[in-house]
């Protein structure tokens, strides 16, 4: 059997199993799904040493391949991350079950009552890179929302993903649910992805979590609807009416709390009216933390007067997601210019305004075209766990179906349900 044939057969086997499991999990009780989630949380905590051991194997291989520091940071599972995974499962279990909810019921002149019911999407294929915690987040969310999942992580996290996937299947089995409701792909063969994304007979929705190269490939080759996340080019805008002490704290957190996540601020915009007061202070914080500042000429002049280092920004910098201790900085003359700049250079992910002017805040929140827009807080807060979604399958930068952090409702759709009393069409 050729390699392509072998991958085609593997997709067929996993796809058929997922289809069958999706029918069972979609019809399962809330209690059974919640039981599986709580069992999974317990297993994550009691078997964390096994999780760390598997993760160390991946980290060792990553070091041997000289992966960049930001990549290894995303790959590493820490005690805090593992506990967050467990807490996420418990939080999802505590959330209301969206499946079967009937809303918007109204009576029609024909005599029928028309409503909408929330239902699972079916089989969701999730292709992701680096972060092994996605295995748990994705499993928990697809499980609670009544979907089956096929999870294909990157080769760099193969041992971690296999370990975590095994825990998920154990929890499903012990809760009386089909193990194949969550399947972790055990191969890193690229041909498997090619077969998977061209198999709409098995897969209902595709969710990629990765870099431009992965997304570009899937956009060209996939025959399956996608909920996709492109770049995380996030902005923080310090308005002329900002509380500058707050702006310092929020901007510092948005950039330096962690550099690798997609919700870290990559570009800082400052209203020229407060630039001379604000930039030397935030520049000192960045310089002390080793953050390279790529700036416009106006910003460079202000920083130079405070003996702070910077380098000239290029046109490419405004369209770059660094995932590193680098930030681009520019001044703007107005709120309008800031909004226009963000809508032109941003990736529709997360953007924040720091201001004490409620009218400016309201306009920014309304006009900035992003999945999350924030007032007086860090872009690092754009996260499904923080938003109370339990966890997130990803952050959608598209506009259809789901936008921003994708939680339970983002993994469901609505169908019409009609209640009649013998009515017919006249």
Secondary structure as UniProt FT lines:
FT   HELIX           3..26
FT   HELIX           30..46
FT   HELIX           48..64
FT   TURN            65..66
FT   HELIX           69..75
FT   HELIX           79..94
FT   TURN            99..100
FT   STRAND          102..107
FT   TURN            109..110
FT   STRAND          113..120
FT   STRAND          123..128
FT   HELIX           133..144
FT   TURN            145..146
FT   STRAND          148..152
FT   HELIX           155..157
FT   HELIX           158..174
FT   TURN            175..176
FT   HELIX           179..181
FT   STRAND          182..184
FT   HELIX           190..196
FT   TURN            197..198
FT   TURN            200..202
FT   STRAND          205..209
FT   HELIX           212..221
FT   STRAND          234..238
FT   TURN            240..241
FT   HELIX           244..256
FT   TURN            262..263
FT   STRAND          265..271
FT   TURN            272..274
FT   HELIX           275..288
FT   TURN            289..290
FT   STRAND          292..295
FT   HELIX           297..305
FT   TURN            306..307
FT   STRAND          311..312
FT   HELIX           315..319
FT   STRAND          326..332
FT   HELIX           335..345
FT   STRAND          350..354
FT   HELIX           358..367
FT   STRAND          372..375
FT   HELIX           379..381
FT   TURN            384..388
FT   STRAND          395..396
FT   STRAND          404..405
FT   HELIX           409..411
FT   STRAND          412..419
//
